[in-house]
């Protein structure tokens, strides 16, 4: 009979040194149980029974969202027998199991599980290379089994791709970049940077040394340059954030140019506030935008300005002290200083 169900028995004694069930420990960034669920679902298994302690039930359910799941935390033998009566033939796992070298291997200890991670890494990389992905240095590349990479992408050394990240056609990721749970569009470059829980469009340039935090959407053709941090923000098409800038809790339009050293000051110590920056606006160097504030379309912000109220469209905002020049002051200072010796 075709096997369409599986049973996982998560024993109290099968735990890592940290006290966590081995089934829930991560290998290549993915919990073992979630990885096995993906493998089983791909083979046509849709029903799963798990016997475990109550404290782990929520985490187990999170690992198997695609399954018709039965979790037993009490009367486990009775519940298992009832499940077997319903499904008939069934796969059973009493120890952690991982797919590698075309087979499913079971493990008894945490060390065995960690030792197997390198074999699993190699299998994942081989899968992507066979599909056409250019992995330049397999010995220095780590890819989560849940990640999806288009065959025309290039992965440079030192790259880590985690979670359910999706890397689009023609992308170049790395060197030394980490992407976690992100969707990356076509022909985008991520260089020496970290990205988390965000969506990036096509033909975008990220880095070097950029940090994209969760909740961001970067539209097509944008540039996020060196030492730029984004957080919970939308960046419009062809907007340039070239360097040394923090954009948090902001909605930025298309074609905006940010000068070096711009900061959206979104937090007052109690609450977070948003900034809105209109299309084609120009934000000068060393600008502070004190949220909540709106900058209209096509507006200019002079360098060194602190913006505390709305800037209308197509206007110029200047918020800095007038320059004072005291002629001869430096020469007098030197003369006084040298007269002491």
PyMOL commands that set and color helices and strands:
alter all, ss='L'
color gray80, all
select helices_A, chain A and resi 22-24+32-42+54-63+76-87+110-131+138-140+329-338
alter helices_A, ss='H'
color red, helices_A
select strands_A, chain A and resi 5-9+26-27+30-31+47-51+68-72+91-93+96-100+103-107+134-135+142-143+148-149+154-155+160-162+166-167+172-173+178-180+183-184+189-191+194-196+199-200+205-207+211-212+217-218+223-231+234-235+240-248+250-252+257-258+263-265+275-277+282-283+288-290+293-295+300-301+306-307+316-317
alter strands_A, ss='S'
color yellow, strands_A
deselect
rebuild
show_as cartoon
